[in-house]
Amino acid sequence: MIITKDTLTADILKNINGAKEFFESLNMGCLSCMGIQNETLEKSICHLIKFLSYTGIALEKSCLMHGLNLEEIMEKLNNLSNQ
């Protein structure tokens, strides 16, 4: 499975061993929410950093403001997927 910002968070959790623990290490408290069934990784990260997509702030900039890097998150998830 190749992870992109458009990959559904639920698919990541279902298909990648260790993804739940990785998300928990980022303090993502939304993992048990039914909303993630239709939510992309990008949107989940937006929720994590408390910015909704309609704020007009680019996700990458928001990630940087909160010490997160979307590309690094995708890389780590892709590494988990390849194990």
C-alpha positions as CSV (number, residue, x, y, z in Angstrom):
1,M,0.0,0.0,0.0
2,I,1.4,3.4,-1.0
3,I,0.4,6.2,1.4
4,T,-0.4,9.7,0.0
5,K,-2.1,12.6,1.6
6,D,-5.4,11.4,0.0
7,T,-5.2,7.9,1.6
8,L,-8.1,7.2,3.9
9,T,-6.9,7.1,7.6
10,A,-9.2,4.1,8.2
11,D,-7.4,2.2,5.3
12,I,-4.0,3.0,6.8
13,L,-5.1,1.7,10.2
14,K,-6.7,-1.4,8.7
15,N,-3.8,-2.3,6.4
16,I,-0.6,-1.3,8.1
17,N,0.7,-3.0,11.2
18,G,2.0,-0.4,13.6
19,A,0.0,2.5,12.2
20,K,-2.1,2.8,15.3
21,E,0.9,3.1,17.5
22,F,2.5,5.6,15.2
23,F,-0.6,7.8,15.1
24,E,-0.8,7.6,18.9
25,S,2.8,8.8,19.2
26,L,1.6,11.9,17.4
27,N,-1.2,12.3,20.0
28,M,-3.9,11.7,17.5
29,G,-6.9,11.2,19.7
30,C,-9.3,10.8,16.8
31,L,-8.4,7.2,16.0
32,S,-11.5,5.7,17.5
33,C,-13.8,8.3,15.8
34,M,-16.1,6.9,13.2
35,G,-15.3,10.0,11.1
36,I,-12.0,8.6,10.0
37,Q,-13.8,6.1,7.9
38,N,-14.1,8.8,5.2
39,E,-11.3,11.1,6.3
40,T,-8.0,11.4,4.4
41,L,-4.6,11.4,6.1
42,E,-4.3,15.1,5.2
43,K,-7.6,15.9,6.9
44,S,-6.7,13.8,10.0
45,I,-3.5,15.8,10.3
46,C,-5.4,19.0,10.0
47,H,-7.6,17.9,12.9
48,L,-4.5,16.9,14.9
49,I,-3.1,20.4,14.6
50,K,-6.5,22.0,15.2
51,F,-6.7,23.6,11.8
52,L,-9.6,22.8,9.5
53,S,-9.1,22.9,5.7
54,Y,-11.3,26.0,5.4
55,T,-8.9,28.2,7.4
56,G,-7.0,29.0,4.3
57,I,-3.7,28.0,5.8
58,A,-1.8,25.4,3.7
59,L,-1.5,22.1,5.4
60,E,2.3,22.0,5.0
61,K,2.6,25.4,6.7
62,S,0.3,24.3,9.5
63,C,2.3,21.2,10.0
64,L,5.5,23.2,10.2
65,M,3.9,25.5,12.8
66,H,3.2,22.5,15.0
67,G,6.5,20.7,14.4
68,L,5.0,18.2,12.0
69,N,6.0,17.4,8.4
70,L,3.4,15.8,6.2
71,E,6.0,14.3,3.9
72,E,7.8,12.8,6.9
73,I,4.6,11.3,8.2
74,M,3.8,9.8,4.8
75,E,7.4,8.4,4.5
76,K,7.2,6.8,8.0
77,L,3.8,5.2,7.1
78,N,5.1,4.0,3.8
79,N,8.1,2.5,5.6
80,L,5.7,0.7,8.0
81,S,3.7,-0.5,5.0
82,N,6.8,-2.1,3.4
83,Q,7.7,-4.1,6.5
